[in-house]
Amino acid sequence: MTISDQLARHARMTPAAAAFTFAGTHRSYGQLDDRVSRLANAMAERGVGTGDRVAVLAHNGLEIVETYLACARAGAICVPLNFRLVADEIAYQLNDSGAVLTVVDAPLARTFADARTRAGSPTARLVVGRTDDAFVGVESYEDALRTASPDHVPSAADLHAPAFIMYTSGTTGRPKGAVLTHYNVLTQTVSKALHVGMRQDCRTWLIPTPMFHIAGLASMATSLFVGGRTVLGRSVAFDAAATVDLLERERVNCCFFVPAQWQAICDLPDIGERDLSALRLVSWGAAPASTTLLRRMVELFGHADITTTFGQTETCGVTTILQSEAALRKIGSVGTPMLNMEVRVVDEKGADVPPGEVGEIVYRGPSVMTEYWNKPAETAATFAGGWFHSGDLVRQDEDGYLYVVDRLKDMIISGGENVYCVEVEDVVAAHPQVAEVAVVGVPDEKWGETPLAVVVPADPAEPPTNEDITRWCRERLAAYKCPRRVSIVDILPRNPSGKVRKNELRGRARSLSAGGHLA
């Protein structure tokens, strides 16, 4: 069943049951099903057919959920776009996906209009909320629903057809679109639901992460599968106090936060006095967490199951889970493979490494993506030997528990967001005062890690400043990708083959002097 079929099933069985809540607005399953049918019909009226791509550039809200579900019902492929991206980045993804329609939040309309112009794309637009009348060719989302037919049409999607193209930053600079089928989403959903045990006390789920993230999509699909109620959090800026208010007020049972968010929650002065007794399942992932934080979570939320999840966009979310009973006994581990997921730890030649040794974790299973959109060479390389190569370096202990050691791919995880160094390096290197640059992740108390640009200046007498590089990057990259600091060096350390020794730079970065030079 597609996510649209699951919605229709609950709408028939329990039409009055609450399905989604956002900012005080509620949708029952019956109401949601009606609006999704209208939106699917509105898409068809605007020429969207089976296999066509529909992009979504929106903050969290009920409309983004409706668009995901309507795409499945119409047989279209949904393309979630990161609302933090700048126009150039959005334009690339519009062109690469070939989107024919975009649902856009009014506050993002200007950025999208700029991206649309740069892309040279004729993409039609449905805008959520009020926008400037100066935008030509814009239609109101609500008007489109109001005038569309409410007739329910059976899902036009084949179970093995693409459902989503989820863009994930690539090591070659440009993002790659991971193609996830309806079957990928379904098997991930069933596996997660069975891990939860289909428990009756897990019926209200909070999604605080942006819905363009695989974590948001996967959580939504799981809640929908079991007929639960999903509470959407605001995605613009995380507010720990407001989030705890929401957990308490909505009596949330299940939630997922990245470590930086859990840290902010645990640091609230009154957290021990809040009534969070409804919590039954709390989980974290997407970035490393300190053992200090994990012990604090056990102290505060010990009445709930505390689980660690690990995975990536290309695997439709979760690949391994550390269950609550092992949370302290195996602290620091990301657990064992989840249901329907085969895992191996291999060396550079694809041979299994023994327990205790470091290797790359590779996957095989029904929730692994089918391909990278329009990138056959990258797809073939990623599936070398018939296994999906994750780029994550891990070790496995004698009990089969996995521990992440490092990332084979050149990636930084900042506040749960993936930042690929090559993409940032390409931008910084174009600055006229930069001769060479290497970008590495450095520890950050708030975000886990942030990008540091190590720069060899074009003219040693006039090196670029932090402000120079920040201003340059802010015009060309999403804010979370921009280097927080710049270090000026005379030469980048390299190995005999000419590659920059980034491990050495990371080590030296810990001794950054006040003047911004690596010691």
ABEGO torsion letter per residue (X at the ends): XBAAAAAAAAAAABAABBABBBGGBBBBAAAAAAAAAAAAAAAAAAGBBBGBBBBBBBBBEAAAAAAAAAAAAAGBBBBBBBAABBAAAAAAAAAAAGBABBBBBAAAAAAAAAAAAAAGBABBBBBBEBBBAABBGBBBAAAAAAABBABBBBBABBAABBABBBBBBBAAGBBBBBBBBAAAAAAAAAAAAAAAGGBAABABBBBABBAABAAAAAAAAAAAAAGBBBBBBBAABBBAAAAAAAAAAAGBABBBBBAAAAAAAAABAAAAABBAAABABBBBEGBBBBAAAAAAAAAAAAABBBBBBBEBAAAGEBABBBBAAAAAAABGBAEBBBBGBBBBBBBAAGBBBBBGBBBBBBBBEAABBABBBGBAAAAAAAABGGBBBAGBBBBBBAAGBBBBABBABBBBBBGGBBBBAAAAAAAAAABAABABBBBBBBBBAAAGBBBBBBBBBABAABBBBAAAAAAAAAAABBAAABBABBBBBABBBBBAAGBBBAAAAAAAAAABBAAGBBX
